[in-house]
């Protein structure tokens, strides 16, 4: 076996090990350990991506000498490797882009805990991407939840405690529904490995035996993961969590955490139940309708905000809607659009939240629209990055967000007439609304005088993160076809 095949498992273990070391070291040492180790996992993930593209296939990695169901295993293909590479890279950039806020917002004795939680969160994301076992997925869903809540709570303020409590309650509700679905599914199939469950599910669907429990399972898992990924109308916890957290936490939550749960849902739909069962149970209709509502209602709510970070949080709700609309098209083109949106949003929204942190630095720590007037002139790097991110969210050509809207429109054209009409209309309305609330902010941050409060001397990590985010966004827009080809190739091996 080529040594590179060990890398997916090692990225999970290395991230967990990094968390252990960060927990017993001081703040600055923990920072160096976390950034260096997570950069190593990015390099390993990139190596796996190159390997899967060269071999044009996927592989199974078994942990220990026992085969499933007694042993555990992970599955790796181009799609999984692409997601792991993107997620690990964005994690490092998000930490670097908001590093000064981490040390300013967290108590001195808790800074190392922040990096411990970031490492554990990265490990859980890798596991959710790679796992081939349904119960293992649940375990790391819970690790993801705990680490995410900790990243919000570690900012020392009463508001973050209230926001974290709401976040935890909603997340536990979603986790409970998901676990109940796993238990019932295990009861009717006797399996936990995804391929083994899929075989039993197809038999159940063909014979009609246990059809009602199967419907209940699909509903429980769909709603549970929809709650955790903040699909409208289960989004009430998100604005407070994003609005009160430190810049890096907001970037990580929006760019990565929400997407991890959606990736689990995609795997369950297409590798456990299968497209035929999902369409027959009309789950795709549920996802499509609520995805459309999220696109419109999230944008309308963002339009009404006077707090920059809350505006970005509601924008994330709308962007999650794009993903669910793609899933609801129950076609390969729709799935491609959903995966492209996961990637595009992952490299765009963290840049916007880190830019918001830069504006706060030159606006007396305030984040209201009135307070950040002229902030883009005082912190030119943050202003440029926010402008690039905003144009991407609007869907201007040659930026990452345009790739999503184009892929979604192409997927809609391949759907039935009613679905196509609704989807295209929603894309147009959402695009207009995006422009209505992003363009005034761009004008606002570059208007007025520069003011007396100048930007602090930028840290090397901040400059690197913001510059890399901007380059990635433009590169994504320019090389959309190549990225889409990788996604499509991965989905064809994914069980589509």
Secondary structure, 3 states (H helix, E strand, C coil): CCHHHHHHHHHHHHHHHHHHHHHCCCHHHHHHHHHHHHHHHHHHHHHHHHHHHHHCCCEEEEECCCCCCCCEEEEECHHHHHHHHHHHHHHHHHHHHCHHHHHHHECHHHHHHHHHHHHHHHHHHHHHHHECEHHHHHHHHHHHHHHHHHHHHCECCHHHHHHHHHHHHHHHHHHHHHHHHHHHHHHHHCCCEHHHHHHHHHHHHHHCCCHHHHHHHHHHHHHHHHHHCCCCCCCCCHHHHHHHCCHHHHHHHHHHHHHHHHHHHHHHHHHHHCHHHHHHCCHHHHHHHHHHHHHHHHHHHHHCCCEHHHHHHHHHHHHHHHHHHHHHCCCHHHHHHHHHHHHHHHHHHHHHHHHHHHHHHCCCCCCECCCCCCHHHHCHHHHHHHHHHHHHHHCCCCCHHHHHHHHHHHHHHCCCHHHHHHHHHHHHHHHHHHHHHHHHHHHHHHCCCCCCCCCCCCCHHHHHHHHHHHHHHHHHHHCHHHHHHHHHHHHHHHCC
